[in-house]
Amino acid sequence: MPEYLSWLKTEETDLSLGQLDQLGPIHLLEVSTMKKFLMLIATTLILCFSVNQASAGELLKCEKRNRPARSKVSVEVEDLTPGAIYTGLISSGNNSAQASIAADIGGVVEYDFDSNPADIAAGATRIASGFIGSNVSLIVTDAMGVQVEKTPSPVGCRVR
């Protein structure tokens, strides 16, 4: 075997020149480099398809006020793909509301749902003042409709 092909002869592989011809363009990469590359791809795929497992209290905070009547829900989801669009769907009893937003450069999405006109004017998604019953649930999906985040159980809301 020519010296410039000596990298092909390792403990893990012993390719003949005939086998090298069958490999085609792949022979330009070292076998160990290819193994590292495949491991990197596998790890990336696993991370891409995993659903976040944050506790409900870290995802969602909600508040219900009686005088004056007001409902307020704040959501923060981390570790998402920066720039990708995500839809947050909140529900409480028979009420539901959703908002879509792109994740920021750090992979964070923040949703604000509120019945207060000043907060709505500042960008919050409008919900009714009686939206919140006693607790709220959240589901976040990506642009393809794949669930990426969810509260494991409904979150009890602070009542004032």
N, C-alpha and C positions, 0 to 999 in steps of 0.2 A: 504494500500500500504506500503511495507517495506520502512524503512527510507533511505536506500541507493538508492532508486529510487525516492526520493522526488523531485529531480531536474526536473523531468518530469511534475510536477504539477506547472504550472505557470499561469499567467493571460491569456496567449495566447493559452495554450494547457492544456488539462486535459486527459491524456492517461490512459486507464485501462490496467491491466496486459494482457488481451486478445489482445488488440491492440498492446502492446509492443511485444508480440510474433510474430505478423505479420510484424513488422518493420525489423526484422532480425538484421544484424550487425550495422545498422544505429543507433540503440538505444544507442550506446556507445558515441555518440556526443550529446552535449546539443543542443536543438532546436535553441537557440540564436546564438550559434557558427555556426551552419549550415547556418543560415540566413546571417551571416557575410561572410562566405565562398562563398555562392552563389553570394552575392553582389560583392565580390572581383573578381570572375570569370567573371561576367557580365561587370564590369568596364574594366578588362583586354581585353576582346574581343572587346569592343568598341574602346579602344585605338589602338589595333592591326589593325583594319580595317579602321581606319580613314586616309584620305589622308592629307598630310601636306599642309598648306595654306600659305606658305611664299610668299612674293612678288617676282616678277620676278627679280628685281635688287639684291635681297639677294641671289638668286640661281645662277645666271649666269652673268658673265662679259665677254664682247667681245671687240676685237679691230681689226680694219682693217687698214693696212698701205699700202700706195701707192708706196713709194720709200725707200727701196726696197719693193716689194710687199710681204705682209705677212698677214696671218689670225691667230688669237689667240682667243681661248675660254676657260674660266676657270669656273668650276662648283663646288659648295660646297653644299651638302645636309646634314642636321642634323636630329637628332631624329629618326634614323633607328636602326634596330636590329644589335648589334655588331656581327661581324663575318659572317653575311649573305651576299650573293652575289647580287649586284645590277647592272643593265645595264643602262647606260646613252645614250640616243639618241639625238643628236643635228641635227637641220636642218636649212638651209638657202636657200630659193628659191628651186631649184631642187637638191641641194646638201644635203647629210646626212652622218653622221659618228656616230659610237657607240663604247663604251668601257665598259668592265665589271670589277668590282673590289669589294673586300670585305669591308664592313664597319669596321672601326677601333674600338677599345675598347670603345670609347665614342659614337659610333653610327653615325660617320661622314664618308661620302664618298666624295672624291675630284677627279674630272676628269679634265685633261688638254688636250686640243686639240691644235695643233700648226703646222705651216708650216716651222718653223725655225729648221734646222737640229740639232743644239745644244740642243734645248728643246726636240726634238724627241729622241735624244740619251739619255737624262736624264729621259725618261719615258713617255713623252707626246704621245698621239695618233696622228698619221700623218693625216693632212688635207692639201688640196691644198692651195697655196698662194692666189688664187682667190675664196676660199670657201665661204667667207662671202659676201652676197649681200649688204643689208643695215641693216638686223636684223636677230636674231637667236632665235629659239624655242627649248625647252628641254622637254623630257619625260623620267622619271626614272621608271623602272619596277623592281620587285623582281624576284627571280629565277623561280617563277611560272608564270611569265608574267603579274602579277597584277600591275597596275599603282599605284605608291606610291607618285609620285611627278610630277608636270607639271608647266611650266610657264603659267600663266593665259592668257598672250598675248605675242607676239614676243617682244624680247628685242632689242632696238636700240643699235647699236654698235658705239663705239668711232672710229672716223676716224682721222688718223694722216698722 
